[in-house]
Amino acid sequence: MKIDTSKKRYKLRVVIPASSSLTIYSRSLKKMTALGPVCVATVVNKMEKWDVEIIDENNYSKYGPRDKFGLPDHKQLQALRPADVIGFYGGLTSTIPRLYEIARFYNKYCKVTTIAGGQHFTEDTMVEALSSGIDYIVIGEGEETIKELLSVMENKQSIDNVRGISYLKNNEVAYTSSREPITDFDLLPLPDFSLVRYARIKVYPVGRIRGCGMNCEFCTVKGKIRCAPPERLLEHISSLVEARDARHFFVVDDFFGQRRKETIRFCKILKEYQKRIHCKLSIMVQMRLDSAKDSELLTAMRDAGIDKVAIGLESVIDEELKAMNKNLKSRDMLSLIKIFHKFGFFVHGMFIFGYPMRENINFKMSAMERARHLRRFIKKARIDTLQVLLPIPLPGTELRERLKAQGRIYPIEHIGWEHYDGYFPLFEPDEPMTPEEMLSSVRKVMSGFYRFRHMFSVALNIFYFPSLLFSLHNIKSGWRVWYRPWRNSVMRFGGWIVEHAWHSNLKKGHFFRKLKQIRRKSVSQELS
């Protein structure tokens, strides 16, 4: 423990590492921040002798010091406001190389204690993390653990008394006793976004539910569902509206419709709140597709002003859905999406392309044929915005364990964590597909959706805006008819810009060369 206990006050700096590459979410990252680090930082900021700041490298304005690469200059940050402890958010695996880079700087050159937490850190990644500039790993939720850990440091007590951490002891990974998940969220302070320095937050992440009962093979979010009362979520939203003039929110709950009665009650009190303050809020949520069958829930959401839903559709191929542990059938998907559109929702469809089959399942389909199925479905479903990713065998998931047992995952020393963002093939795919074909097919699907020509649609819709005057008898209906195509055109043109830039960067990089080296090595090993 390297904390200077002679000080009267201490500083914790929490760092959210920069994303490794451009994605369709890159623009959103510049408008948002991650909720988890803010929750942890807020708890520490309430401690008697601690001050906290958060540096989000993805949302970092011109006023923050930068290095020669345009990234936050941590040497200058440390000189301006020396931190005693640095915390790192490891919730996104693709940011881990950047996380390690900063951790080594603080640990080796600044001689400060480093702590990391997040879903990337599992039993498989502990040795790597603790050998890469990290002193302590927080396992699971961090609010209670971080308080206990910092208090122990402050009072020079034994680290073994802190529950829910791992660290190196005699050059081996040591684990302390586990900590039970938080169940009473009213004991926690509301997340304080003012702790995020140099950021311009336009969309605020909020949440009420932790855990998920869906048990998808590829997902890191597991465990028993734990919910805060609807009133707490409204209190958080209202505090942001009143203190920070917030208008746009993203509910991070993996399934907004869980605990249905409480969700409907939240919608009702949210509706009343907006009516009372004479202000309409923009709120996006994540939902399961089969929520379309619950008309009472959808009506309550629309009455509350919730108009955007992100839905994990995952695949239009039944065999893939079965392999994922998804309880969906492709034949039902179109009709359910139509219901969301009927209620006036904007639908953001999320797909996983080329999901690997389980053993002993005799199913083969080319990448071209899969892409054809998907493009046909997207067109019929009239999805407003789209995300198509390749499967990501994240640490701690059943998918990674299955593929690792089959010897199909490309070695991390060749295809590193920075590629774990869904835009790169990370394992040997099912026959007859090749990794190059998978990547090419996703590119074709996305480029067929996000096109340059939508720039002209944006201009055309602006030209038609005066036609709303002819709808004065029903201006609300006329606005809806005009706004959807205009908004979608803006989003699709913006998506084209990101996709075009990503493809240009791919050409400049060495990914395909690495892939060929791995496959040549694999072939030579088989021959020998």
Number of C-alpha atoms within 10 A of each C-alpha: 15 13 18 14 13 8 10 8 12 20 19 22 24 26 23 24 26 21 21 18 16 17 19 21 11 15 15 15 20 19 16 21 26 17 16 19 27 21 19 24 27 23 21 21 18 13 13 9 14 16 18 22 22 25 24 25 20 23 22 23 16 10 9 15 17 17 11 7 7 9 15 22 15 17 17 14 16 14 10 10 11 16 22 23 23 23 25 25 22 22 20 19 23 23 23 25 18 16 24 22 13 22 27 17 15 23 19 12 10 16 15 21 23 26 23 28 23 20 18 24 23 18 12 11 12 20 17 12 22 22 14 17 22 26 20 22 26 21 22 19 20 25 20 18 19 23 18 18 22 20 16 17 17 17 9 12 12 10 19 16 13 23 20 23 26 23 24 17 9 7 10 10 13 13 17 15 12 12 16 10 15 16 12 11 15 10 8 14 14 19 21 18 22 15 19 23 16 18 24 14 21 17 20 21 23 22 23 20 23 21 17 19 13 16 15 19 17 20 18 19 17 14 13 11 13 16 19 16 16 20 15 16 19 19 13 17 23 19 16 20 16 11 9 13 11 18 18 19 21 18 18 19 20 22 22 20 21 18 13 14 11 16 18 20 16 21 24 16 15 26 20 14 17 15 12 9 11 9 10 15 18 15 20 23 22 20 19 18 21 14 20 20 12 12 13 11 19 23 16 19 25 16 15 24 19 24 21 21 21 22 22 19 20 21 27 24 18 15 19 20 21 15 18 23 13 18 11 19 14 14 11 12 18 16 11 17 23 18 18 21 17 9 15 17 23 20 23 18 22 18 18 21 24 26 22 19 18 17 9 6 9 8 11 12 12 17 24 16 11 18 20 14 14 20 17 11 17 18 10 12 18 14 19 21 19 21 21 20 21 21 24 23 23 22 20 19 18 18 23 19 16 17 18 14 10 11 12 15 19 18 12 11 7 12 19 15 20 18 19 22 23 19 20 22 26 24 21 17 21 19 12 10 16 16 20 14 16 22 19 15 21 25 19 15 18 21 16 12 22 26 18 18 12 22 16 13 18 19 13 13 17 14 10 11 14 10 14 17 11 10 13 12 10 11 13 11 13 17 15 11 12 16 15 15 16 20 14 19 26 19 19 27 21 19 27 23 14 19 20 18 14 16 13 11 13 14 10 8 11 10 16 14 9 13 18 11 13 15 13 12 11 11 11 9 9 8 6 5
